[in-house]
Amino acid sequence: MPVKNPRSAWITYTALRLLFFAVPFALLYVLGLSLQFSMMVSALIAAVLAALISVSLSVLLLSKSREVASESIYDWRNRERTADDIIEDDAMDAAEAAGGDAEPALADGADRADTPADEPKRAAVEPERGADEPERGADEPERAAVEPVAGGDADPARSDRP
């Protein structure tokens, strides 16, 4: 069931949850002060009891509001996601759950380098080579932009010599 104004559902739910805590807290705090408890003890007892009352009232009275708010947040979260975005997110979640930083395998088993979406990324990482520049092999390391001076430190600012 689509919500007319998605924000109103979760704002209403949040406001009701806050009221379900604030009203019992205020009443219990005043009751504790009237019973000659110190301010700190009265606040602590009021907070604990108000939290229990708030959770109970929310579970009993706000189930429908919680469902509507949850649905509106889900709709908002998935508003413009394509099937490819969803598959990619699932693959990333699976890789994170496995505990590795490795790139997840694609769903169709294709090589990541062959996907058209990666073309701009590869072009930005690998600059075009000139005609006189040989192409690197797969096992050859990329050359550093600045090569160290022979017989000297690579970084003159870090020199240990006086």
LOVO-192939 format. One line per field, with one value per atom (N, C-alpha, C): residue in three letters; atom name; x, y, z. Coordinates in nm, 3 decimals, decimal comma. Each point is the difference from the previous one (the first is absolute). Example, Ala and Ser with C-alpha at 12.3 -4.5 7.8 and 13.67 -1.06 7.14 Angstrom:
residuo ALA/ALA/ALA/SER/SER/SER
atomo N/CA/C/N/CA/C
u 1,319/-0,089/0,090/-0,035/0,082/-0,077
v -0,569/0,119/0,120/0,105/0,119/0,109
w 0,780/0,000/0,000/-0,072/0,006/0,073
END
This chain:
residuo MET/MET/MET/PRO/PRO/PRO/VAL/VAL/VAL/LYS/LYS/LYS/ASN/ASN/ASN/PRO/PRO/PRO/ARG/ARG/ARG/SER/SER/SER/ALA/ALA/ALA/TRP/TRP/TRP/ILE/ILE/ILE/THR/THR/THR/TYR/TYR/TYR/THR/THR/THR/ALA/ALA/ALA/LEU/LEU/LEU/ARG/ARG/ARG/LEU/LEU/LEU/LEU/LEU/LEU/PHE/PHE/PHE/PHE/PHE/PHE/ALA/ALA/ALA/VAL/VAL/VAL/PRO/PRO/PRO/PHE/PHE/PHE/ALA/ALA/ALA/LEU/LEU/LEU/LEU/LEU/LEU/TYR/TYR/TYR/VAL/VAL/VAL/LEU/LEU/LEU/GLY/GLY/GLY/LEU/LEU/LEU/SER/SER/SER/LEU/LEU/LEU/GLN/GLN/GLN/PHE/PHE/PHE/SER/SER/SER/MET/MET/MET/MET/MET/MET/VAL/VAL/VAL/SER/SER/SER/ALA/ALA/ALA/LEU/LEU/LEU/ILE/ILE/ILE/ALA/ALA/ALA/ALA/ALA/ALA/VAL/VAL/VAL/LEU/LEU/LEU/ALA/ALA/ALA/ALA/ALA/ALA/LEU/LEU/LEU/ILE/ILE/ILE/SER/SER/SER/VAL/VAL/VAL/SER/SER/SER/LEU/LEU/LEU/SER/SER/SER/VAL/VAL/VAL/LEU/LEU/LEU/LEU/LEU/LEU/LEU/LEU/LEU/SER/SER/SER/LYS/LYS/LYS/SER/SER/SER/ARG/ARG/ARG/GLU/GLU/GLU/VAL/VAL/VAL/ALA/ALA/ALA/SER/SER/SER/GLU/GLU/GLU/SER/SER/SER/ILE/ILE/ILE/TYR/TYR/TYR/ASP/ASP/ASP/TRP/TRP/TRP/ARG/ARG/ARG/ASN/ASN/ASN/ARG/ARG/ARG/GLU/GLU/GLU/ARG/ARG/ARG/THR/THR/THR/ALA/ALA/ALA/ASP/ASP/ASP/ASP/ASP/ASP/ILE/ILE/ILE/ILE/ILE/ILE/GLU/GLU/GLU/ASP/ASP/ASP/ASP/ASP/ASP/ALA/ALA/ALA/MET/MET/MET/ASP/ASP/ASP/ALA/ALA/ALA/ALA/ALA/ALA/GLU/GLU/GLU/ALA/ALA/ALA/ALA/ALA/ALA/GLY/GLY/GLY/GLY/GLY/GLY/ASP/ASP/ASP/ALA/ALA/ALA/GLU/GLU/GLU/PRO/PRO/PRO/ALA/ALA/ALA/LEU/LEU/LEU/ALA/ALA/ALA/ASP/ASP/ASP/GLY/GLY/GLY/ALA/ALA/ALA/ASP/ASP/ASP/ARG/ARG/ARG/ALA/ALA/ALA/ASP/ASP/ASP/THR/THR/THR/PRO/PRO/PRO/ALA/ALA/ALA/ASP/ASP/ASP/GLU/GLU/GLU/PRO/PRO/PRO/LYS/LYS/LYS/ARG/ARG/ARG/ALA/ALA/ALA/ALA/ALA/ALA/VAL/VAL/VAL/GLU/GLU/GLU/PRO/PRO/PRO/GLU/GLU/GLU/ARG/ARG/ARG/GLY/GLY/GLY/ALA/ALA/ALA/ASP/ASP/ASP/GLU/GLU/GLU/PRO/PRO/PRO/GLU/GLU/GLU/ARG/ARG/ARG/GLY/GLY/GLY/ALA/ALA/ALA/ASP/ASP/ASP/GLU/GLU/GLU/PRO/PRO/PRO/GLU/GLU/GLU/ARG/ARG/ARG/ALA/ALA/ALA/ALA/ALA/ALA/VAL/VAL/VAL/GLU/GLU/GLU/PRO/PRO/PRO/VAL/VAL/VAL/ALA/ALA/ALA/GLY/GLY/GLY/GLY/GLY/GLY/ASP/ASP/ASP/ALA/ALA/ALA/ASP/ASP/ASP/PRO/PRO/PRO/ALA/ALA/ALA/ARG/ARG/ARG/SER/SER/SER/ASP/ASP/ASP/ARG/ARG/ARG/PRO/PRO/PRO
atomo N/CA/C/N/CA/C/N/CA/C/N/CA/C/N/CA/C/N/CA/C/N/CA/C/N/CA/C/N/CA/C/N/CA/C/N/CA/C/N/CA/C/N/CA/C/N/CA/C/N/CA/C/N/CA/C/N/CA/C/N/CA/C/N/CA/C/N/CA/C/N/CA/C/N/CA/C/N/CA/C/N/CA/C/N/CA/C/N/CA/C/N/CA/C/N/CA/C/N/CA/C/N/CA/C/N/CA/C/N/CA/C/N/CA/C/N/CA/C/N/CA/C/N/CA/C/N/CA/C/N/CA/C/N/CA/C/N/CA/C/N/CA/C/N/CA/C/N/CA/C/N/CA/C/N/CA/C/N/CA/C/N/CA/C/N/CA/C/N/CA/C/N/CA/C/N/CA/C/N/CA/C/N/CA/C/N/CA/C/N/CA/C/N/CA/C/N/CA/C/N/CA/C/N/CA/C/N/CA/C/N/CA/C/N/CA/C/N/CA/C/N/CA/C/N/CA/C/N/CA/C/N/CA/C/N/CA/C/N/CA/C/N/CA/C/N/CA/C/N/CA/C/N/CA/C/N/CA/C/N/CA/C/N/CA/C/N/CA/C/N/CA/C/N/CA/C/N/CA/C/N/CA/C/N/CA/C/N/CA/C/N/CA/C/N/CA/C/N/CA/C/N/CA/C/N/CA/C/N/CA/C/N/CA/C/N/CA/C/N/CA/C/N/CA/C/N/CA/C/N/CA/C/N/CA/C/N/CA/C/N/CA/C/N/CA/C/N/CA/C/N/CA/C/N/CA/C/N/CA/C/N/CA/C/N/CA/C/N/CA/C/N/CA/C/N/CA/C/N/CA/C/N/CA/C/N/CA/C/N/CA/C/N/CA/C/N/CA/C/N/CA/C/N/CA/C/N/CA/C/N/CA/C/N/CA/C/N/CA/C/N/CA/C/N/CA/C/N/CA/C/N/CA/C/N/CA/C/N/CA/C/N/CA/C/N/CA/C/N/CA/C/N/CA/C/N/CA/C/N/CA/C/N/CA/C/N/CA/C/N/CA/C/N/CA/C/N/CA/C/N/CA/C/N/CA/C/N/CA/C/N/CA/C/N/CA/C/N/CA/C/N/CA/C/N/CA/C/N/CA/C/N/CA/C/N/CA/C/N/CA/C/N/CA/C/N/CA/C/N/CA/C/N/CA/C/N/CA/C/N/CA/C/N/CA/C/N/CA/C/N/CA/C/N/CA/C/N/CA/C/N/CA/C/N/CA/C
u 0,085/-0,085/0,089/0,003/0,084/-0,051/0,091/-0,033/0,003/-0,098/-0,006/0,123/0,033/0,119/0,089/0,108/0,084/0,058/0,032/0,060/-0,099/-0,126/-0,099/-0,015/0,016/-0,018/0,104/0,128/0,101/0,011/-0,038/0,001/-0,111/-0,117/-0,110/0,037/0,059/0,040/0,103/0,099/0,104/-0,058/-0,088/-0,062/-0,081/-0,076/-0,078/0,090/0,110/0,094/0,058/0,035/0,054/-0,105/-0,124/-0,107/-0,023/0,005/-0,018/0,110/0,113/0,105/-0,011/-0,021/0,006/-0,113/-0,120/-0,113/0,018/0,025/0,023/0,122/0,105/0,118/-0,034/-0,071/-0,035/-0,088/-0,100/-0,088/0,075/0,084/0,075/0,106/0,058/0,099/-0,065/-0,116/-0,072/-0,046/-0,047/-0,042/0,119/0,117/0,118/0,042/-0,010/0,034/-0,100/-0,127/-0,102/0,015/0,060/0,024/0,132/0,062/0,122/0,124/0,000/0,124/0,089/0,129/0,089/-0,025/0,047/-0,022/0,065/0,119/0,073/-0,071/-0,041/-0,067/-0,136/-0,070/-0,131/0,014/0,101/0,023/0,037/0,085/0,043/-0,117/-0,078/-0,115/-0,102/-0,023/-0,095/0,045/0,130/0,052/-0,016/0,033/-0,010/-0,146/-0,087/-0,141/-0,064/0,035/-0,054/0,046/0,121/0,049/-0,080/-0,024/-0,080/-0,143/-0,059/-0,137/-0,003/0,100/0,007/0,011/0,084/0,016/-0,130/-0,061/-0,125/-0,110/-0,018/-0,103/0,029/0,125/0,035/-0,030/0,032/-0,027/-0,150/-0,074/-0,144/-0,078/0,036/-0,084/0,054/0,126/0,058/0,043/-0,055/0,044/-0,036/-0,120/-0,040/0,087/0,022/0,085/0,143/0,048/0,135/0,010/-0,102/0,001/-0,003/-0,082/-0,009/0,132/0,058/0,129/0,109/0,000/0,100/-0,016/-0,123/-0,025/0,043/-0,028/0,038/0,152/0,068/0,147/0,055/-0,059/0,043/-0,021/-0,118/-0,028/0,098/0,031/0,095/0,139/0,040/0,133/0,016/-0,106/0,005/-0,067/-0,007/-0,078/0,053/0,129/0,054/0,107/-0,010/0,100/-0,041/0,095/-0,025/0,031/-0,033/0,029/0,151/0,078/0,145/0,051/-0,058/0,040/-0,028/-0,115/-0,038/0,094/0,033/0,092/0,138/0,045/0,131/0,002/-0,106/-0,007/-0,001/-0,074/-0,002/0,138/0,071/0,134/0,097/-0,012/0,086/-0,031/-0,128/-0,037/0,053/-0,005/0,051/0,152/0,069/0,145/0,036/-0,074/0,026/-0,031/-0,105/-0,036/0,106/0,066/0,106/0,126/0,003/0,113/0,117/-0,017/0,111/-0,025/0,109/-0,010/0,009/0,004/0,012/-0,127/0,015/-0,116/-0,086/-0,131/-0,088/-0,007/-0,030/-0,016/-0,131/-0,002/-0,122/-0,097/-0,129/-0,104/0,007/0,034/0,001/0,135/0,097/0,131/0,092/-0,040/0,084/0,119/0,103/0,119/-0,030/0,041/-0,029/0,058/0,113/0,063/-0,080/-0,086/-0,076/-0,133/-0,036/-0,129/0,009/-0,099/0,003/-0,002/-0,057/-0,005/0,139/0,095/0,134/0,090/-0,043/0,084/0,049/-0,088/0,050/0,098/-0,021/0,091/0,138/0,001/0,127/0,072/-0,072/0,062/0,062/-0,064/0,054/0,124/0,004/0,112/0,118/-0,027/0,106/0,004/0,098/0,008/0,041/-0,038/0,035/0,151/0,057/0,143/0,030/0,115/0,042/0,049/0,020/0,044/0,141/0,085/0,138/0,014/-0,106/0,006/-0,047/0,082/-0,041/-0,111/-0,083/-0,108/0,055/-0,045/0,045/-0,064/0,074/-0,055/-0,081/-0,075/-0,087/0,082/0,120/0,080/0,103/0,008/0,097/-0,060/0,073/-0,055/-0,006/-0,094/-0,013/0,118/0,051/0,115/-0,042/0,090/-0,028/0,008/-0,076/-0,002/0,135/0,064/0,131/0,094/0,107/0,094/0,105/0,047/0,099/0,133/0,068/0,131/0,101/0,085/0,100/0,095/0,023/0,094/-0,059/-0,123/-0,061/-0,130/-0,059/-0,128/-0,111/-0,102/-0,114/-0,073/-0,001/-0,068/0,102/0,047/0,102/-0,046/-0,128/-0,049/0,018/0,011/0,014/0,144/0,092/0,141/0,046/0,076/0,054/0,135/0,053/0,132/-0,014/0,101/-0,007/0,020
v -0,117/0,117/0,123/0,076/0,117/0,112/0,071/0,109/0,129/0,088/0,125/0,085/0,018/0,076/-0,091/-0,052/-0,099/0,050/0,127/0,050/0,005/0,025/0,015/-0,130/-0,114/-0,128/-0,019/0,019/-0,024/0,116/0,121/0,113/-0,021/-0,044/-0,028/-0,111/-0,107/-0,112/0,044/0,077/0,047/0,094/0,090/0,092/-0,076/-0,100/-0,079/-0,078/-0,055/-0,071/0,094/0,121/0,097/0,040/0,019/0,031/-0,115/-0,123/-0,116/-0,010/0,064/0,002/0,125/0,116/0,127/0,014/-0,038/0,018/-0,089/-0,130/-0,079/0,048/0,043/0,048/0,121/0,098/0,121/-0,035/-0,085/-0,037/-0,075/-0,094/-0,077/0,085/0,095/0,088/0,088/0,058/0,084/-0,085/-0,121/-0,090/-0,032/-0,025/-0,029/0,118/0,120/0,119/0,022/-0,029/0,020/-0,103/-0,114/-0,102/0,022/0,116/0,042/-0,078/-0,053/-0,058/0,114/-0,023/0,104/0,014/0,110/0,026/-0,109/-0,043/-0,101/-0,135/-0,042/-0,128/0,004/0,111/0,014/-0,005/0,067/0,000/-0,140/-0,070/-0,134/-0,098/0,001/-0,089/0,036/0,127/0,044/-0,041/0,011/-0,036/-0,149/-0,082/-0,145/-0,042/0,048/-0,037/0,058/0,122/0,061/-0,076/-0,048/-0,080/-0,128/-0,067/-0,124/0,027/0,107/0,036/0,036/0,076/0,044/-0,119/-0,093/-0,119/-0,080/-0,017/-0,076/0,066/0,130/0,072/-0,003/0,014/-0,001/-0,135/-0,107/-0,133/-0,024/0,043/-0,025/0,092/0,128/0,098/0,050/-0,018/0,061/-0,101/-0,120/-0,099/0,044/0,054/0,044/0,119/0,095/0,116/-0,044/-0,098/-0,050/-0,067/-0,074/-0,064/0,103/0,103/0,106/0,075/0,032/0,071/-0,087/-0,127/-0,091/-0,012/-0,010/-0,009/0,128/0,115/0,125/0,015/-0,044/0,006/-0,098/-0,118/-0,098/0,055/0,058/0,058/0,112/0,083/0,108/-0,055/-0,102/-0,058/-0,066/-0,057/-0,073/0,077/0,130/0,080/-0,002/0,009/0,006/-0,106/-0,108/-0,104/-0,094/-0,028/-0,095/-0,141/-0,097/-0,139/-0,020/0,070/-0,010/0,058/0,113/0,059/-0,096/-0,065/-0,092/-0,120/-0,056/-0,114/0,042/0,119/0,047/0,021/0,059/0,020/-0,133/-0,097/-0,132/-0,066/0,017/-0,058/0,068/0,131/0,073/-0,040/-0,015/-0,044/-0,139/-0,089/-0,136/0,002/0,087/0,008/0,055/0,100/0,055/-0,103/-0,078/-0,103/-0,109/-0,025/-0,100/0,049/0,131/0,055/0,040/0,011/0,038/0,132/0,064/0,122/-0,029/-0,126/-0,038/0,037/0,024/0,033/-0,124/0,016/-0,117/-0,046/-0,126/-0,054/0,050/0,021/0,044/-0,116/0,034/-0,104/-0,090/0,057/-0,081/-0,065/0,020/-0,062/0,074/0,117/0,077/0,058/0,024/0,062/0,147/0,052/0,138/0,096/-0,029/0,090/0,009/-0,099/-0,001/0,072/0,048/0,066/0,141/0,045/0,134/0,110/-0,026/0,103/0,034/-0,092/0,024/0,069/0,018/0,063/0,138/0,091/0,132/-0,007/-0,093/-0,014/-0,044/-0,100/-0,049/0,107/0,079/0,104/0,107/0,028/0,101/-0,052/-0,129/-0,058/-0,027/-0,049/-0,033/0,104/0,093/0,101/-0,064/0,067/-0,052/0,010/-0,097/-0,004/0,055/0,063/0,054/-0,112/0,032/-0,100/-0,050/0,087/-0,041/-0,071/-0,003/-0,061/-0,145/-0,096/-0,141/-0,029/-0,096/-0,038/-0,091/0,022/-0,080/-0,137/-0,095/-0,134/-0,006/-0,106/-0,013/-0,010/-0,060/-0,018/0,112/0,095/0,109/0,111/0,047/0,105/0,133/0,083/0,132/0,086/0,080/0,085/0,114/0,038/0,112/0,129/0,101/0,128/0,070/-0,010/0,062/-0,110/-0,019/-0,103/0,059/-0,076/0,053/0,028/0,098/0,039/-0,106/-0,040/-0,102/0,051/-0,081/0,034/0,096/0,034/0,095/-0,055/0,078/-0,039/0,027/-0,081/0,020/0,128/0,034/0,121/0,087/0,109/0,082/0,063/0,018/0,060/-0,094/-0,131/-0,098/-0,041/0,071/-0,038/0,004/-0,102/-0,007/0,068/0,039/0,065/0,148/0,055/0,142/0,094
w 0,000/0,000/0,000/-0,111/-0,007/0,090/0,062/0,089/-0,080/0,022/-0,075/0,027/0,125/0,037/0,082/-0,061/0,070/0,131/0,007/0,123/0,115/-0,031/0,107/0,079/-0,063/0,070/0,108/-0,033/0,103/0,097/-0,042/0,095/0,103/-0,045/0,092/0,097/-0,052/0,085/0,104/-0,044/0,092/0,106/-0,040/0,095/0,105/-0,043/0,095/0,095/-0,053/0,089/0,105/-0,042/0,096/0,104/-0,043/0,095/0,097/-0,052/0,088/0,105/-0,022/0,102/0,087/-0,062/0,072/0,102/-0,035/0,093/0,124/-0,013/0,123/0,079/-0,070/0,071/0,085/-0,057/0,075/0,120/-0,021/0,110/0,111/-0,038/0,100/0,070/-0,071/0,061/0,106/-0,034/0,097/0,117/-0,026/0,108/0,092/-0,059/0,080/0,086/-0,055/0,079/0,112/-0,028/0,103/0,113/-0,030/0,102/0,073/-0,020/0,069/-0,042/-0,126/-0,054/-0,048/-0,004/-0,052/-0,151/-0,057/-0,143/-0,085/0,038/-0,079/0,006/0,117/0,016/-0,070/0,016/-0,064/-0,153/-0,056/-0,144/-0,049/0,074/-0,039/-0,001/0,107/0,008/-0,108/-0,021/-0,101/-0,140/-0,028/-0,132/-0,027/0,097/-0,019/-0,018/0,087/-0,011/-0,126/-0,037/-0,121/-0,124/-0,001/-0,114/-0,012/0,111/-0,004/-0,045/0,050/-0,040/-0,148/-0,046/-0,139/-0,095/0,031/-0,084/-0,003/0,115/0,007/-0,082/0,017/-0,076/-0,150/-0,036/-0,142/-0,065/0,069/-0,054/-0,012/0,101/0,000/-0,093/-0,005/-0,069/-0,134/-0,027/-0,121/-0,106/0,003/-0,099/-0,142/-0,020/-0,133/-0,045/0,087/-0,033/-0,030/0,074/-0,023/-0,136/-0,040/-0,132/-0,112/0,015/-0,102/-0,009/0,115/0,000/-0,061/0,033/-0,055/-0,151/-0,047/-0,143/-0,073/0,059/-0,065/-0,005/0,104/-0,001/-0,103/-0,010/-0,100/-0,141/-0,023/-0,132/-0,032/0,098/-0,021/-0,029/0,072/-0,017/-0,137/-0,053/-0,127/-0,114/0,011/-0,094/-0,141/-0,022/-0,135/-0,024/0,068/-0,016/-0,111/-0,084/-0,107/0,050/-0,080/0,038/0,015/-0,083/0,008/0,132/0,044/0,128/0,116/-0,005/0,107/0,003/-0,116/-0,006/0,051/-0,039/0,044/0,152/0,055/0,144/0,075/-0,053/0,063/-0,003/-0,112/-0,011/0,097/0,013/0,094/0,144/0,033/0,134/0,029/-0,099/0,018/0,020/-0,073/0,016/0,137/0,048/0,133/0,108/-0,020/0,098/0,005/-0,114/-0,004/0,070/0,031/0,074/-0,085/-0,129/-0,086/-0,068/-0,040/-0,077/-0,148/-0,036/-0,140/-0,074/-0,131/-0,080/-0,015/0,011/-0,013/-0,144/-0,016/-0,135/-0,057/-0,130/-0,064/-0,010/-0,004/0,002/-0,122/-0,117/-0,120/-0,027/0,087/-0,014/-0,096/-0,048/-0,093/0,073/-0,075/0,056/0,026/0,115/0,035/-0,102/-0,058/-0,096/-0,130/-0,025/-0,124/0,010/0,119/0,014/-0,054/-0,076/-0,059/0,105/0,117/0,103/0,053/-0,014/0,052/-0,101/-0,122/-0,102/0,042/0,046/0,040/0,115/0,095/0,113/-0,048/-0,091/-0,050/-0,079/-0,078/-0,081/0,090/0,113/0,090/0,073/0,028/0,072/-0,093/-0,118/-0,095/-0,111/0,006/-0,105/-0,133/-0,109/-0,131/-0,019/-0,069/-0,024/-0,138/-0,009/-0,129/-0,091/-0,127/-0,098/0,031/0,058/0,028/0,135/0,079/0,133/-0,009/0,047/-0,008/0,100/-0,034/0,089/0,109/0,121/0,114/-0,004/0,048/0,017/0,127/0,019/0,118/0,128/-0,009/0,121/0,019/-0,092/0,011/0,084/0,104/0,086/-0,075/0,045/-0,061/0,042/-0,093/0,031/0,088/0,090/0,089/-0,079/0,043/-0,070/0,013/0,115/0,021/0,046/-0,073/0,038/0,093/0,100/0,094/-0,070/0,054/-0,054/0,041/-0,092/0,028/0,108/0,103/0,106/0,102/-0,010/0,094/0,054/0,087/0,056/-0,101/0,007/-0,089/0,037/0,129/0,046/0,070/-0,062/0,062/0,131/0,020/0,124/0,117/-0,025/0,108/0,020/-0,054/0,009/0,145/0,039/0,135/0,010/-0,116/0,000/0,037/0,071/0,039/-0,118
END
